[in-house]
Amino acid sequence: MGVFDAFILVNAISSFLAYFVIQFQVFRVVSLGDVLKWLLRVVVAGGALNIAVTLFYYCTSSPIKIIGIDEKVLYLLLSLLIYGLLTFLYILMVFGTYESSIRLRLARELYRHHPKKVTLKEILAHYNAVIILKGRLERLTSSGDLIFDGKYYHYKGRQNVFSIIDLVSSFLRRAYGLK
């Protein structure tokens, strides 16, 4: 592994570790409704740190001074790409299916009680439809995807990744003759 390869990896990993520490500190004080907004801000802060460290290294390191600007940009982009992939995988693991999937949460709860047995009544106390639906509606309204006017919930109408996935899915269903 060369000097530049090591720099790219160390910079990306250290930026991710800085992101992790900042995210841990910030999430201790933000409200549940502000989690997504602050998640994006912390990811951008980690990326800015990655860029700042790269520029500092470019100014102070003698091996870097002999390479061209196109290689410097490539090294920066590679470091940002690795940082982005690390944060994406971390966010997907923590905030994605592991936390939001009922099946995985149920398996985690059963594992916590192992070897003690849990009755269906105890499971239903934590996983009834009202609690689950209330939590999901709360997350959707706090993220701004739904609006609750005191009586009705309605879709805000903005485009997001799910609406794009829905468009692709509906196109494929029509293309294959499915409803």
LINRAHU-V637543 format. One record per residue. RES is the residue in one small letter. PSI is psi in whole degrees, -180 to 180 (999 if undefined). OMEGA is omega in radians with two decimals (999 if undefined). D_CENTER is the distance of its C-alpha to the mean C-alpha in Angstrom with 2 decimals. Layout:
# LINRAHU-V637543
RES&PSI&OMEGA&D_CENTER  RES&PSI&OMEGA&D_CENTER
This chain:
# LINRAHU-V637543
m&129&-3.13&30.19  g&175&-3.14&31.23  v&-42&-3.09&30.64  f&-39&3.08&28.28  d&-45&3.13&26.21  a&-42&3.13&26.00  f&-45&-3.13&25.07  i&-48&-3.12&22.21  l&-46&-3.13&20.75  v&-42&3.13&21.55  n&-44&3.14&20.12  a&-45&-3.12&16.75  i&-41&3.12&16.58  s&-35&3.06&17.98  s&-40&3.09&15.54  f&-43&3.11&12.64  l&-39&3.06&14.81  a&-42&3.07&15.47  y&-46&-3.10&11.85  f&-45&-3.14&11.64  v&-45&3.13&14.95  i&-45&-3.13&14.29  q&-41&3.12&11.15  f&-43&3.14&13.38  q&-43&-3.10&16.23  v&-42&-3.06&14.73  f&-12&3.06&13.21  r&-20&-3.05&16.70  v&-15&-3.11&18.26  v&155&3.11&16.16  s&163&-3.11&16.90  l&-35&-3.13&14.87  g&-20&-3.11&15.18  d&6&-3.05&13.77  v&-48&-3.10&10.45  l&-40&3.13&8.45  k&-45&-3.14&11.03  w&-29&3.08&10.88  l&-46&3.11&7.21  l&-43&3.14&8.17  r&-41&-3.13&11.44  v&-37&3.08&10.57  v&-44&3.12&8.74  v&-39&3.11&11.98  a&-41&3.08&14.11  g&-40&3.08&13.18  g&-39&3.10&14.03  a&-38&3.07&17.15  l&-41&3.10&18.11  n&-46&3.13&17.92  i&-43&-3.13&20.22  a&-44&3.12&22.48  v&-41&3.12&23.04  t&-47&3.14&23.80  l&-39&3.09&26.27  f&-44&3.13&27.86  y&-39&3.11&28.34  y&-36&-3.09&29.85  c&-27&-3.00&32.33  t&-17&-3.04&33.40  s&131&3.14&33.43  s&-36&3.10&36.62  p&-30&-3.11&35.30  i&-30&-3.06&32.88  k&-18&-3.08&35.78  i&-8&-3.13&37.49  i&162&-3.09&34.81  g&171&-3.11&34.36  i&-34&-3.13&31.84  d&-38&3.08&30.44  e&-38&3.12&29.58  k&-43&3.11&28.04  v&-41&3.12&25.75  l&-44&3.13&24.90  y&-41&3.10&24.12  l&-46&-3.13&21.86  l&-39&3.10&20.00  l&-42&3.11&19.76  s&-43&3.10&18.45  l&-37&3.11&15.77  l&-47&3.13&14.93  i&-43&3.07&14.72  y&-46&-3.14&12.62  g&-41&3.11&10.14  l&-42&3.11&10.30  l&-46&-3.14&10.02  t&-39&3.11&6.87  f&-47&3.14&5.38  l&-40&3.11&7.30  y&-47&-3.13&6.60  i&-42&3.12&3.06  l&-41&-3.12&5.01  m&-45&-3.05&7.87  v&-49&-3.04&7.53  f&-6&-3.10&6.02  g&-128&-3.00&7.09  t&-32&-3.08&10.75  y&-38&-3.11&11.80  e&-34&-3.02&11.57  s&-17&-3.13&12.34  s&124&-3.14&14.89  i&-39&-3.12&18.33  r&-45&-3.14&19.84  l&-38&3.10&17.64  r&-39&3.10&18.01  l&-44&3.10&21.71  a&-40&3.11&22.07  r&-42&3.12&20.53  e&-42&3.12&22.98  l&-37&3.11&25.85  y&-38&3.13&25.15  r&-33&-3.11&25.30  h&-6&-3.11&28.70  h&136&0.09&30.05  p&3&3.09&33.06  k&144&3.13&33.81  k&152&-3.11&33.89  v&134&-3.13&32.20  t&163&3.09&34.01  l&-36&3.14&32.77  k&-41&3.11&33.66  e&-38&3.11&31.39  i&-45&-3.12&28.45  l&-22&3.08&29.21  a&-31&3.14&29.30  h&-23&-2.99&25.52  y&50&3.04&24.64  n&163&-3.01&26.87  a&-36&-3.10&26.05  v&-46&-3.13&26.53  i&-44&-3.11&24.04  i&-47&-3.13&21.34  l&-40&3.12&22.08  k&-43&3.12&22.33  g&-42&-3.13&18.91  r&-41&3.10&17.31  l&-37&3.11&19.51  e&-44&3.12&18.65  r&-41&-3.14&14.89  l&-37&3.11&15.84  t&-38&3.14&18.41  s&-28&3.11&16.46  s&-11&3.11&13.76  g&5&3.13&16.88  d&-31&3.09&16.82  l&154&3.05&20.00  i&134&3.08&22.95  f&119&-3.08&25.25  d&18&-3.13&28.72  g&-26&-3.13&30.21  k&-40&-3.05&31.44  y&149&2.97&29.32  y&139&3.03&25.72  h&153&-3.11&25.23  y&136&-3.09&22.66  k&-27&3.08&22.11  g&4&3.12&22.60  r&153&3.14&19.89  q&140&3.03&18.34  n&-176&-3.07&14.72  v&-32&-3.13&13.17  f&-35&3.11&14.79  s&-33&3.07&18.11  i&-44&3.10&18.10  i&-40&3.11&17.53  d&-40&3.09&20.28  l&-44&3.13&22.57  v&-43&-3.13&22.31  s&-44&3.14&22.84  s&-36&3.07&25.82  f&-45&-3.13&27.26  l&-38&3.11&27.22  r&-44&3.12&28.81  r&-39&-3.12&31.53  a&-33&3.13&32.08  y&3&3.10&32.72  g&20&3.10&34.84  l&158&3.14&32.66  k&999&999&32.26
